[in-house]
């Protein structure tokens, strides 16, 4: 039993997902506590994105359950999980391509803080909130000020990615899930984003799937490694990366049989 006094944010218990006989996620147990900054890695087909989809409600598990802030959300749809404070960037912060950058941010702000109906979101004017302090702050933080009035469909991939993540952070969710947030970003944009995320440490629970492990390795407090749908190692990053099963399955480095012990969280 854990002695960590921090509240649990999300827990997966024996979560399993199958697709036509293929077991994509195989009886995974997983816990994040308040203000954890954690990452999930694994080779292609390891099950990490499917597991993200289970946590965020895009897939129902075939077995097991998911508890978010003490509430069973196993069968809860994604939009309800957003209302509870769970946000996944590329799925739940889809941009309105026909609107400007600043109006996308206003809609994110309005939905998060004023809880309108969907109809009210579309018919409410954005003008009165375009210069709200939180909007101006996030524009500056993500270096979006110069393109605030640009229509989103005219943005580059990197600019759009920054906007999506800015919208998520603006909503200030209890749990921020980022699926490959650095994809499509230039080196300068990567540094900027990591600086923003580092400023969230101690303020927000963050879970990241990212192939560019070298960029986030020093940022993550703990790591989970998946292989063929199962968790094969979990714990501090350096220990996980030295784990013999991780060396065999992820790095494809031959190790002597029996080398090392399993890493516990």
C-alpha positions as CSV (number, residue, x, y, z in Angstrom):
1,X,0.0,0.0,0.0
2,X,1.3,3.4,-0.9
3,X,2.3,5.8,1.8
4,X,2.3,8.8,-0.5
5,X,-0.1,11.4,1.1
6,X,-0.9,13.2,-2.2
7,X,-4.4,12.6,-3.6
8,X,-4.8,10.2,-6.5
9,X,-5.8,12.0,-9.7
10,X,-6.4,9.0,-11.9
11,X,-6.2,5.2,-11.4
12,X,-6.5,2.4,-14.0
13,X,-7.2,-1.1,-12.6
14,X,-6.7,-4.1,-14.8
15,X,-7.6,-2.2,-17.9
16,X,-7.7,-4.3,-21.0
17,X,-8.6,-3.5,-24.6
18,X,-8.9,-6.0,-27.5
19,X,-9.4,-5.4,-31.2
20,X,-10.6,-8.5,-33.1
21,X,-8.6,-10.8,-31.0
22,X,-5.5,-8.5,-30.7
23,X,-4.8,-7.5,-27.1
24,X,-3.7,-3.8,-27.4
25,X,-3.7,-3.1,-23.7
26,X,-3.3,-6.1,-21.4
27,X,-4.5,-5.8,-17.7
28,X,-2.7,-2.5,-17.1
29,X,-2.6,-1.0,-13.6
30,X,-1.6,2.7,-13.4
31,X,-1.8,5.5,-10.9
32,X,-1.1,9.2,-11.1
33,X,-1.1,11.4,-8.0
34,X,-1.6,15.1,-7.7
35,X,1.2,17.1,-9.4
36,X,2.9,14.0,-10.9
37,X,4.8,14.8,-14.1
38,X,4.9,11.4,-15.9
39,X,5.7,9.9,-19.3
40,X,4.7,6.8,-21.2
41,X,7.1,5.4,-23.8
42,X,7.1,2.3,-25.9
43,X,7.9,1.1,-29.4
44,X,5.2,1.3,-32.1
45,X,2.4,-1.0,-31.2
46,X,3.2,-1.0,-27.5
47,X,-0.3,0.1,-26.6
48,X,0.5,3.6,-25.3
49,X,-1.9,5.5,-27.5
50,X,-4.7,3.0,-27.0
51,X,-4.1,3.4,-23.2
52,X,-4.4,7.2,-23.6
53,X,-7.7,6.6,-25.5
54,X,-9.0,4.5,-22.6
55,X,-8.0,7.1,-20.0
56,X,-9.7,9.9,-21.9
57,X,-12.9,7.9,-22.8
58,X,-12.4,7.4,-26.5
59,X,-12.4,3.7,-26.1
60,X,-14.3,1.7,-23.4
61,X,-12.2,-1.0,-21.8
62,X,-13.2,-4.6,-22.2
63,X,-12.1,-5.3,-18.7
64,X,-11.1,-3.2,-15.7
65,X,-12.0,0.3,-14.6
66,X,-10.8,3.9,-14.5
67,X,-11.2,6.2,-11.6
68,X,-10.7,10.0,-11.9
69,X,-10.5,12.1,-8.7
70,X,-12.4,9.4,-6.8
71,X,-15.2,9.0,-9.4
72,X,-15.6,5.9,-11.6
73,X,-15.4,7.2,-15.2
74,X,-15.0,3.9,-17.0
75,X,-18.1,4.4,-19.2
76,X,-18.1,8.2,-19.1
77,X,-17.8,9.9,-22.6
78,X,-14.8,12.2,-23.3
79,X,-16.7,15.5,-23.0
80,X,-17.9,14.6,-19.5
81,X,-14.3,13.9,-18.5
82,X,-13.3,17.3,-19.8
83,X,-16.0,18.8,-17.5
84,X,-14.4,17.0,-14.6
85,X,-11.0,18.4,-15.4
86,X,-9.3,16.0,-17.8
87,X,-7.9,17.4,-21.0
88,X,-6.1,15.7,-23.9
89,X,-4.5,18.1,-26.3
90,X,-4.9,16.8,-29.8
91,X,-8.4,15.3,-29.3
92,X,-10.2,17.6,-26.9
93,X,-8.8,20.9,-27.9
94,X,-9.5,20.7,-31.7
95,X,-9.3,24.2,-33.1
96,X,-11.9,26.0,-35.1
97,X,-10.0,26.6,-38.3
98,X,-12.3,29.3,-39.6
99,X,-11.7,31.5,-36.5
100,X,-8.7,33.5,-35.4
101,X,-6.1,32.4,-32.9
102,X,-7.4,34.7,-30.2
103,X,-11.0,33.7,-30.8
104,X,-10.0,30.0,-30.4
105,X,-8.4,30.9,-27.1
106,X,-11.5,32.9,-26.0
107,X,-13.8,29.9,-26.7
108,X,-11.5,27.7,-24.6
109,X,-11.5,30.2,-21.8
110,X,-15.2,30.8,-22.0
111,X,-16.0,27.0,-21.9
112,X,-13.6,26.4,-19.0
113,X,-14.5,29.3,-16.7
114,X,-18.1,30.2,-17.6
115,X,-19.5,26.7,-18.4
116,X,-21.9,27.7,-21.1
117,X,-24.0,25.4,-23.2
118,X,-22.7,24.5,-26.6
119,X,-25.2,26.8,-28.3
120,X,-24.2,29.7,-26.1
121,X,-20.5,29.1,-27.1
122,X,-21.3,29.6,-30.7
123,X,-23.6,32.6,-30.4
124,X,-21.7,34.4,-27.6
125,X,-19.6,37.3,-28.9
126,X,-15.8,36.8,-28.4
127,X,-15.0,40.5,-28.6
128,X,-15.5,41.4,-24.9
129,X,-12.9,38.8,-23.8
130,X,-10.2,39.1,-26.4
131,X,-8.2,41.3,-24.0
132,X,-9.0,39.4,-20.8
133,X,-5.8,39.1,-18.6
134,X,-5.7,35.3,-19.0
135,X,-6.0,35.6,-22.8
136,X,-3.2,38.2,-23.0
137,X,-1.0,36.1,-20.7
138,X,-1.4,32.9,-22.7
139,X,-0.7,34.8,-26.0
140,X,2.5,36.1,-24.5
141,X,3.5,32.8,-22.9
142,X,3.2,30.8,-26.2
143,X,4.5,33.6,-28.4
144,X,1.2,33.9,-30.3
145,X,0.8,37.6,-30.0
146,X,2.0,38.4,-33.5
147,X,-0.5,36.0,-35.0
148,X,-3.4,36.5,-32.7
149,X,-5.6,37.8,-35.5
150,X,-4.6,35.2,-38.1
151,X,-7.2,32.6,-39.1
152,X,-6.2,29.2,-37.8
153,X,-6.4,27.4,-41.2
154,X,-3.5,29.6,-42.4
155,X,-1.2,28.6,-39.5
156,X,1.9,26.4,-39.9
157,X,1.8,23.0,-38.2
158,X,4.0,24.2,-35.4
159,X,1.9,27.3,-34.8
160,X,-1.3,25.2,-34.7
161,X,0.3,22.8,-32.3
162,X,1.3,25.6,-30.0
163,X,-2.2,27.0,-30.1
164,X,-3.8,23.6,-29.2
165,X,-1.5,23.2,-26.2
166,X,-2.1,26.9,-25.2
167,X,-5.9,26.2,-25.3
168,X,-5.4,23.2,-23.0
169,X,-3.3,25.0,-20.5
170,X,-5.6,28.0,-20.5
171,X,-8.5,25.7,-19.4
172,X,-6.3,24.8,-16.4
173,X,-7.3,21.1,-16.2
174,X,-6.6,18.9,-13.2
175,X,-5.0,16.4,-15.5
176,X,-3.3,17.4,-18.8
177,X,-2.5,14.6,-21.2
178,X,-0.2,15.4,-24.0
179,X,0.2,12.9,-26.9
180,X,3.5,13.7,-28.7
181,X,3.3,17.4,-28.0
182,X,6.7,18.1,-29.6
183,X,5.8,16.6,-33.0
184,X,6.0,19.2,-35.8
185,X,7.8,21.8,-33.6
186,X,11.1,23.5,-34.4
187,X,13.8,23.3,-31.9
188,X,13.1,26.9,-30.6
189,X,9.4,26.0,-30.2
190,X,10.3,22.8,-28.3
191,X,12.4,24.8,-25.9
192,X,9.6,27.3,-25.4
193,X,7.0,24.6,-24.8
194,X,9.2,22.7,-22.3
195,X,9.9,26.0,-20.4
196,X,6.1,26.5,-20.2
197,X,5.5,22.9,-19.0
198,X,8.3,23.2,-16.4
199,X,6.6,26.2,-15.0
200,X,3.5,24.0,-14.4
201,X,5.4,21.6,-12.2
202,X,3.9,21.6,-8.8
203,X,0.7,23.2,-10.2
204,X,-0.7,20.6,-12.5
205,X,-0.7,16.8,-13.1
206,X,0.8,16.1,-16.5
207,X,1.0,12.8,-18.5
208,X,3.0,12.8,-21.7
209,X,3.5,10.3,-24.5
210,X,6.5,11.4,-26.5
211,X,8.9,9.7,-28.9
212,X,11.6,12.5,-28.5
213,X,12.6,11.1,-25.1
214,X,15.9,13.0,-25.0
215,X,13.9,16.3,-24.9
216,X,11.7,15.3,-22.0
217,X,13.8,12.9,-20.0
218,X,15.1,15.5,-17.5
219,X,11.6,17.0,-17.2
220,X,9.8,13.8,-16.3
221,X,9.6,12.8,-12.7
222,X,8.6,9.2,-13.5
223,X,8.3,7.0,-16.5
224,X,6.1,4.0,-17.6
225,X,7.4,1.8,-20.3
226,X,4.9,-0.4,-22.3
227,X,5.6,-3.3,-24.5
228,X,3.0,-5.5,-26.3
229,X,0.2,-3.9,-24.3
230,X,1.8,-4.5,-20.9
231,X,3.7,-2.3,-18.5
232,X,7.2,-3.7,-18.3
233,X,8.8,-1.0,-16.1
234,X,7.8,2.0,-14.0
235,X,9.6,4.4,-11.8
236,X,12.3,7.1,-12.0
237,X,13.4,7.7,-15.6
238,X,17.0,6.7,-15.3
239,X,16.2,3.5,-13.5
240,X,13.5,2.6,-16.0
241,X,15.8,3.1,-19.0
242,X,18.4,0.8,-17.4
243,X,15.9,-1.9,-16.7
244,X,16.9,-5.1,-18.6
245,X,13.5,-5.6,-20.2
246,X,13.4,-2.0,-21.4
247,X,16.9,-2.5,-22.9
248,X,15.7,-5.6,-24.7
249,X,12.3,-4.4,-25.8
250,X,12.7,-0.6,-26.3
251,X,16.3,-0.1,-27.0
252,X,16.8,-3.5,-28.5
253,X,20.0,-4.0,-26.6
254,X,20.9,-7.6,-25.7
255,X,21.2,-8.2,-21.9
256,X,22.3,-11.1,-19.9
257,X,19.4,-13.3,-18.6
258,X,18.4,-12.4,-15.2
259,X,20.2,-9.0,-15.2
260,X,18.6,-6.4,-12.9
261,X,15.3,-6.4,-11.0
262,X,11.9,-5.0,-11.9
263,X,11.5,-1.3,-11.2
264,X,8.6,-0.5,-8.9
265,X,6.8,2.8,-8.7
